[in-house]
Amino acid sequence: MKRTLIVLLAVLLSFAANAQTKYRVTGVVMDTYGEPIIGACVLEVGTLNGTMTDIDGCYTLEVSDCNSYIEASCLGYITQQKKYRPVLYFILEDDGDWPITTPDNKNTDFEEKTSKRERKEKTS
């Protein structure tokens, strides 16, 4: 009976030793204008562990190691990686593939192409 109790205690201690400590990281993913990025992917690098940002750009993720790197990415933005801290804010920059808009929301690329086309049509 005593031997069975010792074996049972050893098994329970081994399970406790193998239990992983989780580290929580929270934060916000924004663009360079300070607007939240909805649906950005936030991942623990090198794992399949990840989450997406909510409507306010906020996320919460539990990582397995305090030495982990966290990656934030979204279509149309440059991906960033940062070392784990309990609170991480990501400010993602535009990757430059989209037309540039001015503060008054005018699409300068479209307007330039349109004005060039109009000039060609007028001279023809």
C-alpha positions as CSV (number, residue, x, y, z in Angstrom):
1,M,0.0,0.0,0.0
2,K,2.8,2.4,0.9
3,R,4.6,1.6,-2.4
4,T,1.4,2.3,-4.4
5,L,1.0,5.6,-2.7
6,I,4.6,6.6,-3.5
7,V,4.2,5.6,-7.1
8,L,0.9,7.5,-7.3
9,L,2.6,10.6,-5.8
10,A,5.5,10.4,-8.2
11,V,3.1,10.2,-11.2
12,L,1.2,13.2,-9.9
13,L,4.4,15.2,-9.4
14,S,5.5,14.4,-13.0
15,F,2.3,15.7,-14.4
16,A,2.7,18.9,-12.4
17,A,6.3,19.3,-13.6
18,N,5.1,18.9,-17.2
19,A,2.3,21.4,-17.0
20,Q,3.2,24.4,-19.1
21,T,3.1,27.9,-17.8
22,K,1.2,30.2,-20.2
23,Y,2.2,33.9,-20.6
24,R,-0.6,36.3,-21.6
25,V,0.1,39.1,-24.1
26,T,-2.5,41.8,-24.9
27,G,-2.4,44.8,-27.1
28,V,-3.7,46.7,-30.1
29,V,-2.8,46.6,-33.8
30,M,-3.1,50.0,-35.5
31,D,-2.2,51.6,-38.8
32,T,0.1,54.7,-39.0
33,Y,-2.9,57.0,-38.7
34,G,-3.8,55.4,-35.3
35,E,-6.9,53.6,-36.7
36,P,-7.4,50.0,-35.4
37,I,-6.8,47.2,-37.9
38,I,-9.8,44.8,-37.7
39,G,-9.0,41.1,-38.4
40,A,-5.2,41.4,-38.2
41,C,-3.4,38.1,-37.4
42,V,-1.4,37.9,-34.2
43,L,0.8,34.8,-33.9
44,E,3.4,33.2,-31.7
45,V,6.3,32.8,-34.1
46,G,7.2,29.2,-34.8
47,T,3.9,27.8,-33.6
48,L,0.3,27.5,-34.8
49,N,-0.8,29.5,-31.8
50,G,-2.6,32.7,-32.8
51,T,-5.6,35.0,-32.8
52,M,-7.2,37.8,-34.7
53,T,-7.9,41.4,-33.6
54,D,-11.5,42.5,-32.8
55,I,-13.4,45.5,-34.1
56,D,-11.2,47.8,-31.9
57,G,-7.9,46.2,-33.1
58,C,-7.5,44.6,-29.7
59,Y,-6.2,41.0,-29.1
60,T,-5.3,38.6,-26.3
61,L,-2.9,35.7,-26.8
62,E,-1.4,33.1,-24.4
63,V,2.1,32.1,-25.4
64,S,4.1,29.1,-24.1
65,D,7.4,30.9,-23.5
66,C,8.4,34.3,-22.2
67,N,11.2,34.3,-24.8
68,S,8.6,34.0,-27.7
69,Y,8.3,36.4,-30.5
70,I,4.9,37.8,-31.5
71,E,4.0,38.6,-35.1
72,A,1.3,40.9,-36.3
73,S,0.3,40.9,-40.0
74,C,-2.5,41.9,-42.2
75,L,-3.1,42.1,-46.0
76,G,-1.8,45.4,-47.3
77,Y,0.6,46.1,-44.4
78,I,4.2,45.2,-43.6
79,T,4.4,42.3,-41.0
80,Q,6.1,43.1,-37.7
81,Q,7.7,40.9,-35.0
82,K,8.3,41.8,-31.4
83,K,9.7,40.0,-28.4
84,Y,7.2,39.0,-25.8
85,R,6.0,41.5,-23.2
86,P,2.7,41.4,-21.3
87,V,1.4,44.4,-23.4
88,L,2.5,44.8,-27.1
89,Y,1.2,47.5,-29.4
90,F,1.8,47.1,-33.1
91,I,1.7,50.0,-35.6
92,L,1.7,48.5,-39.1
93,E,2.8,50.4,-42.1
94,D,1.2,50.3,-45.5
95,D,3.1,48.0,-47.8
96,G,2.9,50.5,-50.7
97,D,0.9,48.3,-53.1
98,W,-2.3,50.3,-52.7
99,P,-2.9,53.8,-54.3
100,I,-2.0,56.6,-52.0
101,T,-4.9,58.7,-50.7
102,T,-4.6,62.3,-49.4
103,P,-6.1,63.5,-46.2
104,D,-9.2,64.6,-48.0
105,N,-9.6,61.0,-49.3
106,K,-8.7,61.8,-52.9
107,N,-7.0,58.9,-54.7
108,T,-3.9,60.7,-56.2
109,D,-2.8,57.8,-58.4
110,F,-6.3,57.6,-60.0
111,E,-6.5,61.3,-60.5
112,E,-3.0,61.5,-62.1
113,K,-3.9,58.7,-64.5
114,T,-7.3,60.2,-65.3
115,S,-5.8,63.7,-65.9
116,K,-3.1,62.3,-68.2
117,R,-5.7,60.3,-70.1
118,E,-7.9,63.4,-70.4
119,R,-5.0,65.5,-71.7
120,K,-4.2,62.8,-74.3
121,E,-7.9,62.8,-75.4
122,K,-7.9,66.6,-75.7
123,T,-4.8,66.7,-77.8
124,S,-6.0,64.0,-80.1
